[in-house]
Amino acid sequence: MKKIDKIYKLIADNRDRFVKVASRYTEDKNVIDEVVQEQYIYFTQMNKDTLTDIYEKDGLEGIVKYGAVAIRRALTSTRSNYYYKYRKYYTKIDTFTSVITYDILESGEVIPSKHLYNLPNEIVDYKWTNLDKIDKALDDMYWYDKKVFELYYYKGHTLDTLAKQTGISRNSLFTTIKKVRTMLKEILKDEIPSKE
């Protein structure tokens, strides 16, 4: 058996030690299992020479300490790979379910507040009346200004793609779009309430 394989076997045999480390930061068994599994993946993907050097210098204790630091970072840092892979998504779900909860199903069954049934429906808050007012104001503008504004905002072009497609300089397009936005703000300032 190769030396690196022996190290991997030692790591696997000492799972309880990594679980104990993760238990310092959370009581959730699923989170503990996930972070320990991610730690195993990290060990297998890291530079084999580095892992071997840690083992030769400090033995199993060195590897456990190295793993402990990585587990702590995974569970406490919002910049860790673990956070992006597992926690970030669930954090968003938790904010939804903590705002709107329905504890009783139609059948009368009581469910926990963070059950999937408690996810609220998507709230779509389109203000079509405001878009109609913008369109109406655009109809009264010079055709060139209207068309550039529509291509930029309604068709989703960037200044670069619009410049390539039309042959008009990027600066000219920017100036036109800025001018139309300023005019729209002035025209519609009394009709569309501010976000304040």
C-alpha positions as CSV (number, residue, x, y, z in Angstrom):
1,M,0.0,0.0,0.0
2,K,1.3,3.4,-0.9
3,K,2.1,6.0,1.8
4,I,-0.7,8.3,0.6
5,D,-3.2,5.5,0.7
6,K,-2.2,4.7,4.3
7,I,-2.8,8.4,5.2
8,Y,-6.2,8.3,3.5
9,K,-7.0,5.2,5.5
10,L,-5.9,6.8,8.8
11,I,-8.1,9.8,8.0
12,A,-11.1,7.6,7.3
13,D,-10.5,5.5,10.4
14,N,-10.5,8.7,12.6
15,R,-13.8,10.1,11.4
16,D,-15.0,10.4,15.0
17,R,-12.3,12.9,15.7
18,F,-13.4,15.2,12.8
19,V,-17.0,14.8,13.9
20,K,-16.0,15.9,17.4
21,V,-14.3,19.0,16.0
22,A,-17.4,19.9,13.9
23,S,-19.6,19.3,17.0
24,R,-17.9,22.3,18.7
25,Y,-19.5,24.6,16.1
26,T,-22.9,23.1,15.5
27,E,-25.3,20.5,16.9
28,D,-27.0,19.8,13.6
29,K,-26.0,16.2,12.6
30,N,-26.6,16.8,8.9
31,V,-24.3,19.9,8.9
32,I,-21.7,17.9,10.8
33,D,-21.9,15.0,8.3
34,E,-21.7,17.4,5.3
35,V,-18.7,19.3,6.6
36,V,-16.8,16.1,7.5
37,Q,-17.5,14.7,4.1
38,E,-16.4,17.9,2.4
39,Q,-13.2,17.7,4.5
40,Y,-12.6,14.2,3.2
41,I,-13.0,15.5,-0.4
42,Y,-10.6,18.3,0.4
43,F,-8.0,15.9,1.7
44,T,-8.2,13.7,-1.4
45,Q,-8.0,16.8,-3.7
46,M,-5.2,18.6,-2.0
47,N,-1.6,18.3,-3.0
48,K,-0.5,14.8,-2.0
49,D,3.1,16.0,-1.2
50,T,1.7,18.6,1.2
51,L,-0.5,16.0,3.0
52,T,2.4,13.6,3.2
53,D,4.7,16.4,4.6
54,I,2.1,17.2,7.3
55,Y,1.9,13.5,8.2
56,E,5.7,13.0,8.3
57,K,6.2,16.1,10.4
58,D,3.4,15.7,13.0
59,G,1.8,12.4,12.3
60,L,-2.0,11.8,12.7
61,E,-2.2,14.7,15.2
62,G,-1.0,17.1,12.5
63,I,-3.5,15.9,10.0
64,V,-6.3,16.2,12.6
65,K,-5.2,19.7,13.6
66,Y,-5.1,20.7,9.9
67,G,-8.5,19.2,9.4
68,A,-9.8,21.0,12.5
69,V,-8.7,24.4,11.1
70,A,-10.4,23.7,7.8
71,I,-13.6,22.5,9.4
72,R,-13.7,25.6,11.6
73,R,-13.2,27.8,8.6
74,A,-15.9,25.9,6.7
75,L,-18.5,26.4,9.4
76,T,-17.7,30.0,10.4
77,S,-16.6,31.7,7.2
78,T,-19.1,33.0,4.6
79,R,-16.2,32.7,2.1
80,S,-15.6,29.0,2.4
81,N,-16.5,26.5,-0.3
82,Y,-18.7,24.7,2.2
83,Y,-20.7,27.9,2.7
84,Y,-21.2,28.5,-1.0
85,K,-22.1,24.9,-1.6
86,Y,-24.5,24.2,1.2
87,R,-25.3,27.2,3.5
88,K,-25.9,30.1,1.1
89,Y,-28.9,28.4,-0.6
90,Y,-30.5,27.3,2.7
91,T,-30.0,30.7,4.2
92,K,-32.1,32.2,1.5
93,I,-34.8,29.6,2.1
94,D,-34.7,30.2,5.8
95,T,-35.3,33.9,5.4
96,F,-38.4,33.2,3.4
97,T,-39.8,30.6,5.8
98,S,-39.1,32.7,8.8
99,V,-41.2,35.5,7.4
100,I,-44.1,33.5,6.2
101,T,-45.0,30.3,7.9
102,Y,-48.1,28.0,7.7
103,D,-48.0,25.5,10.5
104,I,-51.1,23.5,9.6
105,L,-51.9,21.8,6.3
106,E,-55.4,21.5,4.9
107,S,-55.4,17.9,6.2
108,G,-54.9,19.3,9.7
109,E,-51.3,18.0,9.9
110,V,-49.0,20.3,11.9
111,I,-45.7,20.8,10.2
112,P,-42.5,22.5,11.2
113,S,-42.1,26.1,10.3
114,K,-39.2,25.4,7.9
115,H,-40.9,22.7,5.9
116,L,-40.9,23.0,2.1
117,Y,-44.7,23.6,2.2
118,N,-43.9,26.9,4.0
119,L,-42.0,28.4,1.1
120,P,-44.0,31.5,0.1
121,N,-45.2,32.0,-3.5
122,E,-43.0,34.2,-5.5
123,I,-44.1,37.8,-5.1
124,V,-44.1,39.5,-8.5
125,D,-44.5,43.2,-8.1
126,Y,-44.5,44.6,-11.7
127,K,-45.8,48.1,-12.0
128,W,-47.3,47.9,-15.4
129,T,-48.9,51.3,-15.1
130,N,-45.5,52.9,-14.6
131,L,-44.2,51.1,-17.7
132,D,-47.2,52.4,-19.7
133,K,-46.5,55.9,-18.6
134,I,-42.8,55.5,-19.7
135,D,-44.0,54.2,-23.1
136,K,-46.4,57.1,-23.5
137,A,-43.7,59.6,-22.7
138,L,-41.3,57.9,-25.2
139,D,-43.9,58.2,-27.9
140,D,-43.7,62.0,-27.6
141,M,-39.9,62.0,-28.1
142,Y,-37.7,62.2,-31.2
143,W,-37.7,58.8,-33.0
144,Y,-33.9,58.3,-32.7
145,D,-33.9,58.9,-28.9
146,K,-36.9,56.6,-28.5
147,K,-35.4,53.8,-30.6
148,V,-32.0,53.9,-28.8
149,F,-33.6,53.9,-25.4
150,E,-35.9,50.9,-26.4
151,L,-33.0,48.9,-27.8
152,Y,-30.9,49.5,-24.7
153,Y,-33.6,48.8,-22.1
154,Y,-36.2,46.7,-23.7
155,K,-34.1,44.5,-25.9
156,G,-31.4,44.1,-23.3
157,H,-28.4,45.3,-25.3
158,T,-25.2,46.6,-23.7
159,L,-23.6,49.8,-25.0
160,D,-20.9,47.7,-26.8
161,T,-23.4,45.3,-28.6
162,L,-25.6,48.3,-29.5
163,A,-22.6,50.2,-30.9
164,K,-21.5,47.2,-33.0
165,Q,-25.0,46.5,-34.3
166,T,-25.9,50.1,-35.2
167,G,-22.5,51.5,-36.1
168,I,-23.0,54.4,-33.8
169,S,-20.3,55.3,-31.3
170,R,-20.6,54.0,-27.8
171,N,-20.2,57.6,-26.4
172,S,-23.0,58.9,-28.6
173,L,-25.3,56.1,-27.5
174,F,-24.5,56.7,-23.8
175,T,-25.2,60.4,-24.2
176,T,-28.5,59.7,-25.9
177,I,-29.6,57.2,-23.3
178,K,-28.6,59.5,-20.4
179,K,-30.5,62.4,-22.0
180,V,-33.7,60.3,-22.5
181,R,-33.5,59.1,-18.9
182,T,-33.2,62.6,-17.6
183,M,-36.1,63.7,-19.8
184,L,-38.2,60.8,-18.5
185,K,-37.4,61.6,-14.9
186,E,-38.5,65.2,-15.5
187,I,-41.7,64.3,-17.3
188,L,-42.7,61.6,-14.9
189,K,-41.5,63.0,-11.6
190,D,-45.1,63.8,-10.4
191,E,-46.7,60.7,-11.8
192,I,-44.4,57.9,-10.5
193,P,-43.8,57.9,-6.8
194,S,-40.1,57.9,-5.7
195,K,-38.6,54.9,-3.9
196,E,-38.0,56.8,-0.7
